[in-house]
Amino acid sequence: MKTSALILFLAVCSISLSAQNTIWFDNNWKETSEENSVYYRLPPKKTTKGYLIVDYYKSGQIQMKGYSKVATLNKEEFEGVVLYYHENGKLFHEASYKNGKLNGTRKVFYESGELEQQGRYKEGKREGMWKTFLKNGKIKTKGRYRNGEKVGVWKTFYRNLY
């Protein structure tokens, strides 16, 4: 009997401690109370890749997950692919990071799952060909960036031409 009571006590303490470390955010990602929150973050988990940071919608659905070299709130230095999700669970945003800066492919998806935007970053700046898409998969706009600035001719395709 004492063993089961001890296990129950430890489980309640564990849940209570993890709830105390939960950080609640409002719609603008500013810290707030649980009652006024839209998102929350549990304490990051230390792994061989750094710290696994996972943010959630208040509903419990994952909003973002990725690895950071730093666990400190608002000082994250993401490394590798970071995934963001719509509240319906479908992928919203996929971005590659290197040393805390966007570096590599970035994709944005409509809530229904279709690709909305695709391009690349180099050391935090847009670089190379960027495209936006209509929900039917056809290109809406395309053009190039160099060092974060639009260059050359940008083309826009209108729906009535399809």
C-alpha positions in Angstrom: 0.0 0.0 0.0 2.8 2.4 0.9 4.5 1.8 -2.5 1.4 2.7 -4.5 0.9 5.8 -2.4 4.5 6.8 -3.0 4.2 6.3 -6.8 0.9 8.3 -6.9 2.6 11.1 -4.9 5.6 11.2 -7.2 3.4 11.2 -10.3 1.4 14.2 -8.9 4.6 16.1 -8.0 6.0 15.4 -11.5 2.9 16.7 -13.3 2.8 19.7 -10.9 6.5 20.6 -11.6 6.2 20.3 -15.3 3.0 22.5 -15.3 5.0 25.1 -13.4 7.6 25.2 -16.1 5.1 25.7 -18.9 5.4 29.0 -20.6 2.1 30.5 -22.0 2.0 32.9 -25.0 -0.7 35.2 -26.4 -1.4 35.6 -30.1 1.6 37.9 -30.5 4.0 35.4 -28.8 4.3 37.5 -25.6 4.3 35.6 -22.3 0.9 35.6 -20.6 -1.3 33.6 -18.2 -2.8 30.3 -19.1 -6.3 31.9 -19.3 -5.2 34.4 -21.9 -2.9 32.1 -23.9 -3.1 30.8 -27.5 0.2 28.8 -27.4 2.4 27.2 -24.8 5.9 25.7 -24.5 7.0 22.9 -22.2 10.6 22.9 -21.0 13.0 22.0 -23.9 14.5 18.5 -23.9 18.3 18.1 -24.1 19.4 15.8 -26.9 22.6 15.0 -28.8 21.4 17.6 -31.5 20.9 20.3 -28.9 17.6 21.2 -27.3 14.3 19.9 -28.8 11.9 22.9 -28.6 8.2 22.1 -29.2 5.5 24.8 -29.0 1.8 23.8 -28.9 -1.5 25.4 -29.6 -3.6 25.6 -26.5 -5.7 22.7 -27.9 -2.6 20.5 -27.5 -1.8 20.3 -31.3 1.9 20.9 -32.1 2.6 24.4 -33.5 6.4 24.2 -34.0 9.3 21.8 -33.4 12.9 22.1 -34.0 16.4 21.8 -32.5 18.2 24.8 -31.0 21.7 25.1 -29.6 20.3 27.3 -26.8 17.3 26.6 -24.6 16.8 30.2 -23.4 13.4 31.7 -24.4 13.7 34.3 -27.2 17.4 33.4 -27.7 17.0 30.2 -29.6 19.6 29.3 -32.3 17.9 26.8 -34.5 19.9 24.2 -36.4 18.5 22.0 -39.1 14.9 21.8 -40.3 12.3 23.5 -38.2 8.6 22.6 -38.8 5.6 24.7 -38.1 2.0 23.4 -38.3 -1.5 24.8 -38.8 -3.8 24.1 -35.9 -5.5 21.4 -38.1 -2.1 19.4 -37.9 -1.1 20.0 -41.5 2.4 21.4 -42.2 2.4 25.2 -42.4 6.1 26.1 -42.7 9.3 24.2 -43.2 12.6 26.1 -42.9 16.3 25.1 -42.7 18.5 26.9 -40.3 22.3 27.0 -39.8 23.9 28.7 -36.8 20.5 30.3 -35.9 19.9 31.8 -39.3 17.6 30.8 -42.1 19.9 28.9 -44.5 18.5 26.6 -47.2 15.1 25.7 -48.5 12.0 27.4 -47.0 8.4 26.2 -47.9 5.1 27.6 -46.8 1.8 25.6 -47.2 -1.8 26.5 -47.3 -4.0 25.2 -44.5 -5.3 22.6 -46.9 -1.8 21.3 -47.5 -0.9 22.6 -50.9 2.4 24.4 -51.5 2.0 28.2 -51.3 5.6 29.5 -51.4 9.1 28.1 -52.0 12.5 29.7 -52.0 16.0 29.6 -50.4 17.9 31.5 -47.8 21.6 32.1 -47.5 22.8 33.3 -44.1 19.4 34.8 -43.2 18.7 36.5 -46.6 16.6 35.4 -49.5 18.7 34.1 -52.3 17.9 32.7 -55.8 14.6 31.7 -57.3 11.4 32.3 -55.3 7.9 31.2 -56.3 4.4 31.6 -55.0 1.7 29.2 -56.0 -2.1 29.1 -56.3 -3.9 26.3 -54.4 -4.2 24.4 -57.7 -0.4 24.2 -57.9 0.1 26.7 -60.7 2.7 29.4 -60.3 1.3 32.8 -59.2 4.6 34.8 -59.1 8.3 34.0 -59.6 11.5 35.9 -59.5 15.0 36.0 -58.1 16.6 37.4 -54.9 20.2 38.3 -54.5 21.5 39.1 -51.0 17.9 39.6 -49.8 16.9 42.0 -52.5 14.6 41.4 -55.5 16.6 41.4 -58.8 15.7 41.1 -62.5 12.3 40.6 -63.9 9.5 39.3 -61.6 6.6 37.6 -63.3 3.0 37.5 -62.1 0.6 35.0 -63.6 -3.1 35.8 -63.4 -5.9 33.2 -62.8 -7.9 34.3 -65.8 -5.1 33.2 -68.1 -5.4 29.6 -67.1 
